[in-house]
Amino acid sequence: MSADVVAQLRAELGDRVDVSPAALAAARADKSGHAASGTPLAVVHAACVADVRAVMRIATATRTPVVPRGAGTGLAGGANTGGGEIALSLRAMDRILEIRPDDLLAVVEPGILNADLNALLEPHGVWWAPDPASRAISTVGGNIATGAGGLLCAKYGVVRDAVIGVDLVLADGRLLHLGHRSVKGVTGLDLTSLVIGSEGTLGIVVGATLKLRRLIAGERVTLTALFDGVRDAAAASAAVTASGIQPAIMELMDATSLAAVHRLLSLPVPTPGAAQLTVQTDGPVAADEARAIADVLRALGGRVRVAADDEEGETLLAVRRALHPAMETLGTTLVEDVSVPRSALPAMFDAIARIEREYGLVIPTVAHAGDGNLHPNFVFEGPDVPEVVWTAAEDLFRAALALGGTLTGEHGIGVLKRRWLADELGDDQWRLQRDIARVFDPLGILNPGKVFAV
C-alpha cells in the first residue's frame, strides 16, 4: 500500500516527491529534540496550491496521514513525521502575492521567512509585527500553525492579532478562503482564528492575509540591566509593567542561560549568578521611556547599560536571540513554554528554583518578561527524555497553572504536551475541541497524534 501511495504521488507531482534518506530523516524531527518513530513514506515539496490539493486528494483516497511542515523550527514536535505518513513541505511556497500599504495588508504564501517578509515590506513603509527569536529561520505558515509570539508581542501583539484571513486546504482537497480583507468582519463564526494555532490538525494553510503596521516613527533605545539573581530581575520586570510604561521588548535571561550564550558568542564571562533584563523602547518618546525604565531598574538594584546607537542595540538583542543555539551546545534540550500573569513572574521563578532543588536539575530559563511567557530548558544527554525530566516538567506545568497561567504561550502542544492538555482545558472542553477537529478531518489523517492524545 505504501508503495502505491508513493507511486500515485509521483504520477501527480513528479520530482517534487522526495524519498531520499536525508529528506526522510530530516522530516522526522524539529528543533524540540524529539523525533517521530519510523520513517515517512515521502516528503512532498509543494510548489503551489494545486500541489497541496493533489496531495490531500491522494491522502484521502488512500487513508494516508499527512503532516504539514514549514522550516522545521518548531519546539513541540508538531511537524514531526513518522512511519506511514507523508511530510508535506510548504517551504518552497514563499512568495508575496500582494502588498497593499493603503489597506495595511499583504497576501503571502506560507513558506516565506519572517525576516525575508519584513525586508520586502520595508520599502513600502510597512512591517509585520510578530517577531519570534527564530525570525531569520521560521516561516509565516509555521507561525500561524503554532500561534507564535516573539520578543515584540507585549506591545505589538502575537500572530493571532496580525492575521485576518487564511486560505485553507481541507483534508479532502477542497480549498477554503477564510476571513476578510476589511478592517471589520464578523460574518459567521471566526474560522480564521480557529485555524491559527491549530497545528495542522484542521487543514493546510496555503496562503495568509496579514495585517500590517506602518513603520515606527522616531528612534529605538536598547538597554540592559544586570541583577544579582533571577528573582530580582523578574521583580524588576514586573515593576516596569506596573509603572505603566510599555516597552517594545523586555526579555529576561537567568544566570545559566546568560553564561551559555556568552560562551557561544565568545563574550566576556558574566558575573556569576547574575541575571539580565534586555529592554527596548521605540517611537517618538523612546528616549524618555528608556530613561524612566532605567530609573525603575536602578531603584531595584539593576546595573544599567544603555546602547549608544541602533547597532549596539542589535548587538545586545543578539545575545537573547542566540539562546536556543546556546542551549544546543549543552546537550539535548526540552524547551518548555509556560505563561503566567506578568505579576506572577517572580513566583514562577521561585517554583523553577524549587523544582531544580527537588529533582537535582539545572533548568536554564529565559522569559518574554513583557508578557509573562517563560522558556525553561531541560538539558540532558542522549535522544530520549529521562523520566525525571518529564516528572519535573509536569511539576513545572502544574505550578504555572496554579498561578493562573497556561501550558504554552507560543510553541503549541504538538506531541510533547498533549498528555497535559486536558488538565488545563478540562474534560468537556478537551472533548469539544477534539470533536471540532473531527468535523474538519473526519478520517483523522491531518497531523494525527498531535495536540489531542487518543
C-alpha positions in Angstrom: 0.0 0.0 0.0 2.8 2.5 0.9 4.5 1.9 -2.5 1.2 2.6 -4.2 0.8 5.9 -2.3 4.2 7.0 -3.4 3.6 5.9 -6.9 0.4 8.0 -7.0 2.2 11.0 -5.6 4.9 10.7 -8.2 2.4 10.3 -11.0 0.8 13.5 -10.0 3.7 15.6 -8.7 6.9 14.1 -10.3 10.2 15.1 -8.9 8.6 17.1 -6.1 8.2 13.8 -4.3 11.4 13.2 -2.4 12.2 9.8 -0.9 15.9 10.3 -0.3 17.2 9.1 3.1 18.4 12.5 4.1 15.0 14.1 3.4 13.1 11.4 5.2 15.4 11.6 8.2 15.1 15.4 8.4 11.3 15.3 8.3 11.2 13.1 11.4 12.3 15.9 13.7 12.1 19.6 14.5 14.1 21.8 16.9 12.5 20.3 20.0 15.0 17.4 20.2 12.1 14.9 19.7 11.9 12.7 16.6 9.0 10.7 15.4 9.2 6.9 15.3 9.5 5.2 11.9 10.3 6.7 8.6 8.0 8.8 6.5 6.7 7.5 3.1 7.9 10.6 1.3 8.5 14.3 1.6 6.4 16.3 -0.9 7.9 19.7 -1.7 4.8 21.6 -2.7 5.3 24.5 -5.2 1.7 25.7 -5.4 -1.8 25.3 -4.1 -2.6 22.8 -6.7 0.2 20.5 -5.4 -1.2 20.7 -1.9 -4.7 19.9 -3.1 -3.4 16.9 -5.1 -1.6 15.5 -2.1 -4.7 15.7 0.1 -6.9 14.1 -2.5 -4.5 11.2 -2.7 -4.2 11.1 1.0 -7.9 10.9 1.5 -8.4 8.3 -1.2 -5.7 6.1 0.4 -6.4 7.0 4.1 -2.7 8.1 4.4 -1.8 10.6 7.2 -0.2 13.9 6.2 2.0 16.1 8.3 2.4 19.7 7.1 5.9 21.3 7.6 7.5 24.6 7.2 11.1 25.2 8.1 11.1 22.6 10.9 12.0 25.1 13.6 9.1 24.1 15.9 9.8 23.3 19.5 6.9 20.9 20.4 7.2 18.1 17.8 4.2 19.3 16.0 5.6 18.9 12.5 7.5 15.6 13.1 6.6 13.0 10.5 6.7 9.3 11.3 6.2 5.9 9.8 3.5 5.6 7.1 3.0 9.3 6.9 3.5 11.9 4.2 5.5 15.0 5.1 4.0 17.9 3.1 6.6 20.7 3.0 5.3 24.2 2.3 8.7 25.8 2.4 9.0 26.4 -1.3 5.8 28.3 -1.4 7.5 31.6 -0.3 6.1 34.4 -2.5 4.5 37.6 -1.5 1.4 37.7 -3.7 0.2 41.2 -2.9 1.2 44.2 -0.8 -1.3 46.9 -0.1 0.2 49.7 2.1 -3.0 51.8 1.7 -5.1 49.0 3.3 -2.2 47.9 5.6 -2.4 44.3 4.4 -0.3 41.7 2.5 -1.2 38.4 1.0 1.6 35.8 1.3 2.4 32.1 0.8 3.2 30.1 3.9 6.8 29.3 3.3 8.2 32.9 3.4 10.5 33.5 6.3 9.6 36.2 8.9 12.8 38.2 8.3 12.5 38.0 4.5 9.0 39.2 4.6 9.8 42.3 6.6 12.8 43.1 4.4 10.5 43.1 1.4 7.8 45.1 3.2 10.2 47.8 4.4 10.5 49.8 1.1 6.7 50.1 1.2 6.8 51.7 4.7 5.1 48.8 6.5 6.0 45.8 8.6 4.5 42.6 10.0 4.8 42.7 13.8 5.2 39.0 15.0 8.9 38.7 15.9 9.9 35.2 17.2 13.5 34.8 18.2 13.8 32.4 15.3 12.6 35.1 12.8 15.6 34.5 10.5 14.7 30.8 10.0 11.0 30.4 10.8 8.1 30.7 8.3 4.9 32.7 8.4 3.0 29.4 7.9 4.7 27.8 10.9 4.0 30.9 12.9 0.3 30.6 12.1 0.2 26.9 12.8 1.6 27.4 16.3 0.1 30.8 17.1 3.7 32.2 17.6 4.6 35.2 19.6 8.1 36.6 20.0 10.0 39.5 21.5 7.7 42.3 20.4 4.4 40.8 21.2 3.8 42.5 24.5 3.4 45.8 22.7 2.5 44.8 19.1 0.6 41.5 19.6 1.0 37.9 18.5 0.2 36.1 15.3 -3.5 35.9 16.1 -3.6 39.7 16.2 -1.8 40.0 12.8 -3.7 37.6 10.5 -7.1 38.5 9.1 -7.5 35.7 6.7 -6.2 32.3 5.6 -6.5 30.1 2.6 -7.0 26.5 3.8 -6.9 23.2 2.0 -9.1 20.7 3.8 -8.3 17.0 4.3 -10.2 16.0 1.1 -8.5 18.7 -1.0 -11.2 21.4 -1.0 -9.9 25.0 -0.8 -11.5 27.5 1.6 -10.9 31.2 1.7 -11.4 32.2 5.3 -11.5 35.7 6.9 -11.7 39.0 5.1 -9.6 42.0 3.8 -11.7 44.7 5.5 -10.9 46.2 8.9 -14.1 44.8 10.3 -15.7 41.5 9.6 -17.9 39.4 11.8 -19.9 37.3 9.3 -20.5 33.9 10.8 -18.0 32.0 13.1 -14.4 33.2 13.1 -12.8 30.2 11.5 -9.6 32.2 10.8 -8.9 32.5 14.5 -9.8 28.8 14.9 -7.2 27.8 12.4 -4.4 30.0 14.0 -2.7 27.8 16.5 -4.4 24.6 15.3 -1.0 22.9 14.5 -2.1 21.4 11.1 -5.0 19.4 12.6 -7.7 21.3 10.8 -6.2 21.9 7.3 -3.2 23.0 5.4 -2.6 26.8 5.3 -1.6 27.7 1.8 -2.0 31.5 2.0 -2.5 34.2 4.5 -3.8 37.7 4.5 -1.7 39.7 7.0 -2.5 42.8 9.0 0.5 45.2 8.6 1.6 48.3 10.6 3.3 51.5 9.5 7.0 51.6 10.1 7.5 53.1 13.6 8.5 56.8 13.6 11.2 58.0 15.9 14.1 56.1 17.4 14.8 52.9 19.3 16.7 52.8 22.6 18.0 49.5 23.9 19.3 48.9 27.4 20.3 46.0 29.6 20.2 45.7 33.4 22.2 43.1 35.4 20.7 41.8 38.7 22.3 39.7 41.4 19.7 37.0 40.9 16.8 35.9 38.6 14.1 36.7 41.1 15.3 40.3 41.4 15.3 40.6 37.7 11.7 39.2 37.5 10.5 41.5 40.2 12.1 44.4 38.3 10.3 43.5 35.1 7.0 43.3 37.0 7.7 46.8 38.4 8.3 48.1 34.9 4.9 46.7 33.8 3.3 48.1 36.9 4.7 51.6 36.2 2.6 51.9 33.1 5.4 52.2 30.6 5.1 49.8 27.7 8.5 48.8 26.2 8.6 47.2 22.8 10.8 44.4 24.1 11.6 43.2 27.7 13.5 39.9 27.9 14.9 38.1 30.9 17.8 35.7 31.0 18.8 33.7 34.1 22.4 33.2 35.0 22.8 29.8 33.4 21.3 30.8 30.0 23.2 34.1 30.0 26.5 32.3 30.7 25.8 29.8 27.9 25.1 32.5 25.3 28.2 34.4 26.3 30.3 31.2 25.8 28.7 30.6 22.4 29.3 34.2 21.2 32.8 34.4 22.8 31.7 37.3 25.1 33.3 38.1 28.5 32.1 35.8 31.2 29.2 37.4 33.1 29.2 37.9 36.8 28.4 34.5 38.5 24.7 34.2 39.4 23.8 37.4 37.5 20.5 37.6 35.6 19.9 40.1 32.8 16.9 42.1 31.5 17.1 43.4 28.0 14.7 46.2 27.2 13.9 48.2 24.1 11.7 51.2 23.7 10.6 52.7 20.4 8.7 55.6 18.8 8.8 59.3 19.3 9.2 59.1 23.1 11.6 56.2 23.2 14.4 58.1 24.9 12.1 59.4 27.6 10.6 55.9 28.2 14.1 54.3 28.3 15.2 56.9 31.0 12.1 56.2 33.1 12.6 52.4 32.8 16.3 52.7 33.7 15.2 54.7 36.8 12.9 51.9 37.8 15.5 49.2 37.3 18.3 51.1 39.1 16.0 51.7 42.1 15.6 47.9 42.3 19.4 47.2 42.2 19.9 46.9 38.4 23.2 47.8 36.9 22.0 49.5 33.7 23.8 49.9 30.4 22.2 51.9 27.6 23.2 51.2 24.0 24.8 54.2 22.2 23.1 53.5 18.9 21.0 51.0 16.9 24.0 48.9 16.0 25.0 48.4 19.7 21.3 47.8 20.5 21.1 45.0 17.9 24.3 43.5 19.5 22.6 43.4 22.9 19.5 41.8 21.4 21.6 39.2 19.6 22.5 37.8 23.0 18.9 37.0 23.6 18.3 35.7 20.1 21.2 33.2 20.5 19.6 31.4 23.4 18.4 28.3 21.5 21.7 27.7 19.7 23.5 28.1 23.1 21.2 25.5 24.7 22.0 23.1 21.9 25.7 23.3 22.9 24.8 22.0 26.4 23.1 18.7 25.2 19.7 17.6 24.1 17.2 20.2 25.2 13.5 20.0 26.0 12.4 23.6 25.6 9.3 24.5 27.6 6.9 27.3 27.1 4.6 28.2 30.0 3.0 31.6 30.5 1.8 33.3 33.7 0.3 36.7 34.5 3.2 39.2 34.5 2.9 39.9 38.2 3.4 36.2 38.9 6.8 36.1 37.2 8.8 36.2 40.4 6.6 33.4 41.9 7.2 31.3 38.8 10.9 31.7 39.0 10.6 30.6 42.7 8.8 27.5 41.5 11.6 26.7 39.0 14.2 27.1 41.7 12.3 24.7 43.9 12.0 22.2 41.1 15.7 22.4 40.4 16.5 21.6 44.0 13.9 18.8 44.4 14.9 17.0 41.2 18.6 17.7 41.1 18.3 19.5 37.8 19.6 22.7 36.3 16.9 24.4 34.2 18.2 27.4 32.2 15.3 29.8 31.8 14.6 32.9 29.7 11.4 34.8 29.6 9.5 37.3 27.5 9.1 39.3 30.7 6.9 41.9 29.0 4.1 39.3 28.6 4.9 36.6 31.2 6.0 33.9 28.8 8.8 31.7 30.2 11.0 29.2 28.4 12.5 26.8 30.9 15.1 24.5 29.2 15.6 20.9 30.5 19.0 19.8 29.3 20.0 16.1 29.2 22.2 13.7 27.3 21.0 11.3 24.6 17.9 11.3 22.3 15.3 10.3 24.9 13.9 12.5 27.6 14.7 10.9 31.1 11.7 10.2 33.3 13.0 12.6 35.9 12.8 15.4 33.4 9.2 14.6 32.5 8.3 14.4 36.2 9.9 17.8 36.8 8.3 19.2 33.7 4.9 18.1 35.0 5.6 19.8 38.3 6.5 22.9 36.4 3.3 22.9 34.3 1.1 22.5 37.4 2.9 25.4 39.1 2.2 27.6 36.1 -1.5 26.6 36.0 -1.8 27.2 39.8 -0.5 30.8 39.2 -3.3 31.4 36.6 -1.1 30.5 33.7 -1.1 28.2 30.7 0.9 25.2 29.3 2.0 27.1 26.2 2.3 30.7 25.2 3.6 30.3 21.6 5.2 26.9 20.8 2.0 24.9 20.8 1.1 21.4 22.2 2.5 19.1 19.4 3.3 15.8 20.9 5.3 17.0 23.9 2.4 18.4 25.9 -0.6 16.6 24.7 -0.8 14.4 27.9 -1.4 17.5 30.0 -3.8 19.4 27.7 -7.0 18.1 29.4 -5.5 19.3 32.8 -5.8 22.9 31.6 -8.9 22.7 29.4 -11.0 20.3 31.5 -12.6 17.2 30.1 -15.6 18.9 28.5 -13.6 21.5 26.6 -11.0 18.9 25.6 -13.7 16.7 24.0 -15.3 19.7 22.3 -12.1 20.8 20.7 -11.3 17.2 19.6 -14.8 16.9 18.1 -14.3 20.2 16.2 -11.1 18.8 14.7 -13.0 15.7 13.5 -15.5 17.9 11.6 -12.6 19.3 9.6 -10.9 16.0 9.3 -13.3 13.1 9.7 -10.8 10.4 8.6 -8.2 11.6 11.1 -5.4 12.0 8.5 -4.3 15.5 9.3 -1.3 15.5 11.6 -2.6 12.6 13.7 -1.4 12.1 17.2 -0.6 15.8 17.6 -2.3 18.0 20.2 -5.0 15.5 21.2 -3.8 12.3 22.8 -6.0 9.4 21.8 
